[in-house]
Amino acid sequence: MSTTPPSNTWTGSAYRTADMSWQEMRGFPSGVEVKILRMDFRSGAKTMLVKMPAGGQILAHHHDSAIQHFIVEGCYETAGQAFNTGTYRLIPKDTDIPEIDSKTGVTFLLISDPLCTIPNTEPSQP
């Protein structure tokens, strides 16, 4: 049996993030870096890895789009709550985001999707 997909089958994109360079995150205090995995210039949708060093900070800001965070490694604190490795956050569109601080450093996946209209509700538990 062949393992080659038919020529009309799209297999998607794959990136070895370990081979990608970190870039300074423009508009934020120095030390915060990103690896941009996806950027749709028409809609504004994007997916990126964000890395904050120990003592790093992202100032308070506003998101017009729904935002998802998945903490890959480390911990950050915002609005009196700590978010650790393995935590998933869903932030509805048109949200003011308080300052985000990391005492120990953190890497998280950020997905921004302006077309997504996610209600601000708790997920159901299985």
C-alpha positions as CSV (number, residue, x, y, z in Angstrom):
1,M,0.0,0.0,0.0
2,S,1.4,3.4,-1.0
3,T,2.0,6.0,1.8
4,T,2.1,8.9,-0.8
5,P,-1.1,11.0,-0.6
6,P,-3.0,11.5,-3.9
7,S,-1.8,14.6,-5.8
8,N,-5.1,16.5,-5.0
9,T,-4.7,16.0,-1.2
10,W,-3.4,18.9,0.8
11,T,-1.3,17.7,3.7
12,G,-1.0,21.1,5.4
13,S,2.0,22.9,6.7
14,A,4.5,21.7,9.2
15,Y,7.2,23.7,10.9
16,R,10.0,22.5,13.1
17,T,9.8,25.3,15.7
18,A,13.2,24.3,17.2
19,D,14.7,25.4,13.8
20,M,13.0,28.8,13.8
21,S,14.6,31.9,15.2
22,W,13.0,33.9,18.0
23,Q,12.2,37.5,17.0
24,E,11.7,40.5,19.3
25,M,8.0,41.2,19.9
26,R,7.6,44.7,18.6
27,G,5.6,47.1,20.8
28,F,6.3,45.2,24.0
29,P,9.1,45.6,26.6
30,S,12.4,44.1,25.6
31,G,12.9,40.4,26.2
32,V,9.6,39.2,25.0
33,E,10.1,37.1,21.8
34,V,7.9,35.4,19.3
35,K,8.0,32.7,16.6
36,I,5.3,33.4,14.1
37,L,3.8,30.2,12.9
38,R,0.9,31.6,10.8
39,M,-0.2,35.0,9.7
40,D,-3.2,35.8,7.6
41,F,-2.9,39.4,6.5
42,R,-6.4,39.6,5.1
43,S,-8.2,38.5,8.3
44,G,-5.6,39.3,10.9
45,A,-5.6,35.8,12.2
46,K,-2.3,34.6,13.6
47,T,-0.7,31.8,15.5
48,M,2.6,32.3,17.4
49,L,4.8,31.0,20.2
50,V,5.5,33.8,22.7
51,K,8.4,33.6,25.1
52,M,8.9,35.8,28.2
53,P,12.1,35.6,30.2
54,A,12.1,35.4,34.0
55,G,11.0,38.8,35.2
56,G,9.4,39.5,31.8
57,Q,6.2,41.6,31.3
58,I,3.6,42.3,28.7
59,L,1.9,45.6,29.4
60,A,-1.9,45.9,29.6
61,H,-3.5,46.0,26.2
62,H,-6.7,45.3,24.2
63,H,-7.6,42.5,21.9
64,D,-10.2,43.0,19.2
65,S,-10.0,39.3,18.4
66,A,-10.7,36.1,20.4
67,I,-7.4,35.0,21.8
68,Q,-6.4,31.5,23.0
69,H,-3.3,30.8,25.1
70,F,-1.8,27.4,25.8
71,I,1.0,27.4,28.3
72,V,3.8,25.2,26.9
73,E,6.3,25.7,29.6
74,G,6.5,27.9,32.7
75,C,4.0,30.2,34.4
76,Y,2.6,33.7,34.0
77,E,0.4,35.8,36.3
78,T,-2.3,38.2,35.3
79,A,-5.3,39.7,37.2
80,G,-4.3,37.9,40.4
81,Q,-4.2,34.5,38.8
82,A,-1.3,32.2,37.9
83,F,-1.4,30.1,34.7
84,N,1.0,27.2,34.6
85,T,2.3,24.6,32.1
86,G,-0.6,22.8,30.5
87,T,-3.2,25.5,31.1
88,Y,-5.5,26.6,28.3
89,R,-7.0,30.1,28.3
90,L,-9.8,31.4,26.1
91,I,-10.1,35.2,26.0
92,P,-13.2,36.6,24.2
93,K,-12.9,39.3,21.6
94,D,-13.0,42.9,22.6
95,T,-11.3,42.2,25.9
96,D,-8.9,44.5,27.9
97,I,-6.0,42.3,29.0
98,P,-4.3,43.3,32.2
99,E,-0.5,43.3,32.6
100,I,1.0,39.8,32.2
101,D,4.1,39.0,34.4
102,S,6.3,36.0,34.6
103,K,8.6,35.5,37.6
104,T,10.2,32.3,36.2
105,G,9.8,32.7,32.5
106,V,7.1,31.3,30.2
107,T,6.5,30.0,26.7
108,F,2.9,29.9,25.4
109,L,1.1,29.3,22.2
110,L,-1.1,32.3,21.2
111,I,-3.9,32.0,18.6
112,S,-5.7,35.1,17.5
113,D,-8.8,34.7,15.3
114,P,-10.8,37.8,14.5
115,L,-13.5,35.8,12.8
116,C,-14.2,33.6,15.8
117,T,-17.1,34.7,18.0
118,I,-16.4,32.7,21.2
119,P,-18.8,33.4,24.0
120,N,-17.3,34.1,27.5
121,T,-18.5,30.8,29.1
122,E,-17.0,28.0,31.0
123,P,-16.4,24.7,29.1
124,S,-18.5,21.7,29.9
125,Q,-16.9,19.0,31.9
126,P,-16.9,15.4,30.5
